[in-house]
Amino acid sequence: MKIFRLILTTYISLASYSIALASELKSSPSYDYVEVSEGGKFQNQSLCPGITVSIKRGNDQISLGSNGKWIAIKKDDSIEPSEFIVGDFWNNKHCYVAKKVAESDVNESYELYEIYKSSAPTKPKSPSLINPEFKNGTVISSYRDAARWHKEFLCYSAQIGSPYLCEKRISLNDSIEKKESCDQLGHCASPTLVSSNTDRQIMAVISEEKAFTFSQKGDKFSQNHSYLIKGDKIKLVDFEDLGSDLYYRFKYEGKSKETDAWIKSTEVKL
């Protein structure tokens, strides 16, 4: 009886693992990195089922095509191979080619083209991809600007028929990010500060006996007459780093009204 239970438990565990693995594979986009040298050609039918993706490079020009429909996408006189990413980036049966157009010590930028079964490729109205990652039907661009990392999440909208910027994040440090969610029309909600690890709202407690609030105008901050007292709990929604001073924008629910202002980071405890 114990042996039977052991076999049954093992079978269930293997079955559960197989289902989980199949689900993970299904949700993972199909794509590959490709290099094409001068005079070379790439052709593939498996990355985008039903579509033959073709890339050729000759006479310092790159041509992109599908099933006999071609466009010239870029002059390229580099002696290095041209680099591409090819596949179903959003895991929605739409085919794309991303062409690397710039590279620095920390960033690689790509231009995006959509591939069709019966018409020539087109360049959608979407942001460039920078150091792209492909996760669960979303493409994540991440790049370093000065001392901070930025992340741009690109979602696919069936309504507008193209990718759009659905979320923006800017790192304050290794544990805190400013997060903004956006709709397909380009309207973004008010920012909020969240944990990089858990995505939870960042809260803080006033650590000084009296902490004056500030108003912002451009990159200048002026002290208000209002203040919070030690122990008050606030919700952090934005930050402004001036180098010498770091300010948090916060919201505080008082007895009669909500306060929306700025406060020095030295006067709060996270």
C-alpha positions, 0 to 999 in steps of 0.5 A: 500500500505504501509503495502504491501511494509512493508511485501515485504521489510521484505520478501526480508530481510529474504530471503537475510538473509537466502541466506547469512546464507546458504552461510556461512554454506556452506563455514564453514568446518564440524569438531568436537572435540573428546576425546577417553579414554583407552579402548574406541572407537569413530565412526562417519559417519556424519563429513565426508559423505561417510566415517566412521571414527573410532578411538580406544584406547587400550593396550596403542596404538591408532588406526585410521581407516576407513571402516575396514582399520586401522593404528596404529598412536601412543603409548599413555600411558597417563591416560588422554583421547586422544584428536582429531579433526575430519572433513573436515578441508579445506571444500573440501570433504577431511576427516582428523583427527588431534591428539593432541601430545603436550600441553603447557600453550599457545600452543596445537600441533596436527599431521594430518592424511588423511582419505580415503573411501577405503584405510588406513589413511595416514600422509600427508607431512604438518606442524603440526597444532598448536592451529588450526582455520578453516576459509573459506577453510584455516587452521590457526596455531597460536603459541607464540614463545618468545614475538611474535605471529606467524601465519601459513596459510595452504591451500589445493592444488589439484595439489599436493594432500595435504595441504601446507604452503601458508602464514606466519605472525609474529607480531611486535606488536598488529597492525603490522605483517610481511607477506610472501606468499608462493606457493605449492612448498615451494617458498615464496615471499619477506616479507612485513609489513602490518596492522593487522586490514586492511592488508594494506601495512605499510608506514612511513615518515622520521621524522628526518632532516637526517636519515642514512640507514643501511646494515645488516649482520647477527644480526649486522647493519652497518651505510651507507653513504646514508641517507634520509631526513625529509618528505621522504615516505618509504614502510616498508617490514621487521623488526629486533628487537635487544631488544635495537634497532628496525630496519625496512627494507624499500624500497624508490623510488628515482628519479633515483633508488630504495633504499632497506636498513634498518633504525632505528625505532626512525627515522620514523613516521608511 
